Amino acid sequence: MKKLILAILMIGTIVAQSSANGALDKKNAIGGKLGYGIGPSYKRYFGQKGALEVDANFFLFNSAATYVRASAFYLFVFPIKKVEGLSWFVGPGGHLTLATFKGGNIGGGADGLIGIEYKFKDIPLSLSADWGPSVEFLGGGVGFWGGQGGLGIRYAF
């Protein structure tokens, strides 16, 4: 896992250094997120007030147990005017899960996401930290989950 995180950071740095335009005016961002698991993340910005975020999350418990989660959110974005490029966001979403332990199950539910993001001015890179409580109402893990969210790094284009 350390090698994967290092590779994501190195690719983000190389791509960021190869572009003269910053992230502030970009509409799309793709990268990775590290939290309960690790996986790819995509964000589509709608001006400065909204965004769509789609994440996939992979977690390997042991050689026989894996967990895959796909989430999508509509985020309301609120720029923090005192720091250019800094904003906080909040929004609703949903998820689907696939788990291979305990005989395997497919689940789903409703999510929320709240966090903070910094979009660099001089390089096409954004960093984020968020927390995402969710309610699972389909599958074997019915109930409240408070451990989703994580740290993200994305290349803006």
C-alpha positions as CSV (number, residue, x, y, z in Angstrom):
1,M,0.0,0.0,0.0
2,K,2.9,2.4,0.7
3,K,4.2,1.9,-2.8
4,L,0.7,2.7,-4.3
5,I,0.5,5.9,-2.2
6,L,4.0,6.9,-3.2
7,A,3.3,6.2,-6.9
8,I,0.1,8.4,-6.7
9,L,2.0,11.3,-5.1
10,M,4.9,11.0,-7.6
11,I,2.6,10.9,-10.6
12,G,0.7,13.9,-9.2
13,T,3.9,15.8,-8.7
14,I,5.2,15.1,-12.2
15,V,2.0,16.0,-13.9
16,A,1.7,19.2,-11.8
17,Q,5.2,20.3,-12.7
18,S,4.5,19.7,-16.4
19,S,1.8,22.3,-16.6
20,A,2.0,26.1,-16.3
21,N,-1.7,26.6,-15.6
22,G,-3.1,26.2,-12.1
23,A,-6.1,24.3,-10.7
24,L,-8.3,27.3,-9.9
25,D,-9.9,27.5,-13.3
26,K,-10.1,23.8,-14.1
27,K,-13.4,21.9,-14.4
28,N,-12.2,18.3,-13.8
29,A,-9.9,16.7,-11.3
30,I,-8.8,13.0,-11.1
31,G,-6.6,11.3,-8.5
32,G,-6.8,9.2,-5.5
33,K,-8.2,9.1,-2.0
34,L,-6.9,7.4,1.1
35,G,-9.2,6.7,4.0
36,Y,-11.0,3.5,5.1
37,G,-9.4,2.0,2.0
38,I,-7.7,3.5,-1.1
39,G,-9.0,4.2,-4.5
40,P,-9.5,6.5,-7.5
41,S,-11.5,9.7,-7.2
42,Y,-13.0,12.0,-9.8
43,K,-14.5,15.5,-9.3
44,R,-16.4,17.7,-11.8
45,Y,-16.8,21.3,-10.8
46,F,-19.8,23.4,-11.7
47,G,-18.4,26.9,-11.3
48,Q,-17.4,27.8,-7.8
49,K,-20.6,26.8,-6.1
50,G,-21.0,23.0,-6.9
51,A,-19.3,19.8,-7.8
52,L,-20.0,16.1,-8.5
53,E,-17.6,13.7,-6.8
54,V,-17.3,10.0,-7.6
55,D,-15.0,7.7,-5.6
56,A,-14.2,4.0,-5.5
57,N,-12.7,2.5,-2.3
58,F,-10.9,-0.8,-2.1
59,F,-10.0,-2.5,1.2
60,L,-8.3,-5.8,1.7
61,F,-8.9,-7.3,5.1
62,N,-6.9,-10.5,4.5
63,S,-6.3,-12.9,1.6
64,A,-10.0,-14.0,1.6
65,A,-11.8,-10.8,2.5
66,T,-12.2,-7.7,0.4
67,Y,-14.5,-4.7,0.4
68,V,-15.3,-2.5,-2.6
69,R,-17.4,0.7,-2.3
70,A,-18.5,3.1,-5.0
71,S,-19.9,6.5,-3.9
72,A,-21.2,9.5,-5.7
73,F,-22.0,13.0,-4.2
74,Y,-23.4,16.3,-5.2
75,L,-21.4,18.9,-3.2
76,F,-22.3,22.5,-2.4
77,V,-19.0,24.4,-2.4
78,F,-18.3,27.5,-0.3
79,P,-15.1,29.4,-1.0
80,I,-13.2,30.7,2.0
81,K,-12.6,34.2,0.7
82,K,-9.6,35.0,2.9
83,V,-7.5,32.2,1.3
84,E,-7.5,32.0,-2.5
85,G,-8.1,28.4,-3.6
86,L,-9.4,27.2,-0.2
87,S,-13.1,26.1,0.1
88,W,-15.2,23.8,2.2
89,F,-18.0,21.6,0.9
90,V,-21.0,19.6,2.1
91,G,-23.5,17.4,0.2
92,P,-25.6,14.3,-0.1
93,G,-24.8,11.1,-2.0
94,G,-25.2,7.4,-2.1
95,H,-23.1,4.3,-2.3
96,L,-23.0,0.6,-3.4
97,T,-20.8,-1.9,-1.7
98,L,-19.5,-5.4,-2.5
99,A,-18.0,-7.5,0.2
100,T,-16.5,-11.0,-0.2
101,F,-16.4,-11.9,3.5
102,K,-19.2,-13.7,5.4
103,G,-20.4,-15.4,2.2
104,G,-20.3,-12.1,0.3
105,N,-23.0,-9.5,0.1
106,I,-24.1,-6.4,-1.9
107,G,-25.2,-3.4,-0.1
108,G,-26.1,0.2,-0.6
109,G,-27.2,3.3,1.2
110,A,-27.3,7.1,1.6
111,D,-24.2,9.2,2.4
112,G,-23.2,12.7,3.4
113,L,-19.9,14.3,2.8
114,I,-18.3,17.3,4.5
115,G,-14.7,18.5,4.0
116,I,-12.2,21.1,2.9
117,E,-10.2,21.4,-0.3
118,Y,-7.3,23.5,-1.4
119,K,-6.8,24.1,-5.2
120,F,-3.3,25.4,-5.9
121,K,-3.0,28.5,-8.0
122,D,0.2,27.8,-9.9
123,I,0.0,24.1,-10.4
124,P,-3.0,21.9,-11.5
125,L,-3.3,20.1,-8.2
126,S,-5.9,20.0,-5.4
127,L,-5.7,18.5,-1.9
128,S,-8.7,17.6,0.2
129,A,-9.7,16.1,3.5
130,D,-13.3,15.0,4.2
131,W,-15.5,12.9,6.4
132,G,-18.5,11.0,5.2
133,P,-21.1,9.4,7.5
134,S,-23.5,6.9,5.9
135,V,-26.5,4.8,6.5
136,E,-26.4,1.3,5.0
137,F,-30.0,0.0,4.3
138,L,-29.3,-2.7,1.7
139,G,-27.2,-5.9,2.3
140,G,-25.7,-7.5,5.3
141,G,-24.2,-4.4,7.0
142,V,-27.4,-2.5,7.7
143,G,-26.9,0.5,10.1
144,F,-24.9,3.7,10.6
145,W,-21.3,4.0,9.5
146,G,-19.2,6.9,10.5
147,G,-15.8,6.0,9.2
148,Q,-15.9,7.0,5.5
149,G,-14.0,9.9,4.0
150,G,-10.3,10.5,3.8
151,L,-7.4,12.5,2.2
152,G,-7.4,13.2,-1.5
153,I,-5.0,14.4,-4.1
154,R,-6.2,15.2,-7.6
155,Y,-4.8,16.5,-10.9
156,A,-6.9,19.3,-12.3
157,F,-7.6,19.6,-16.0
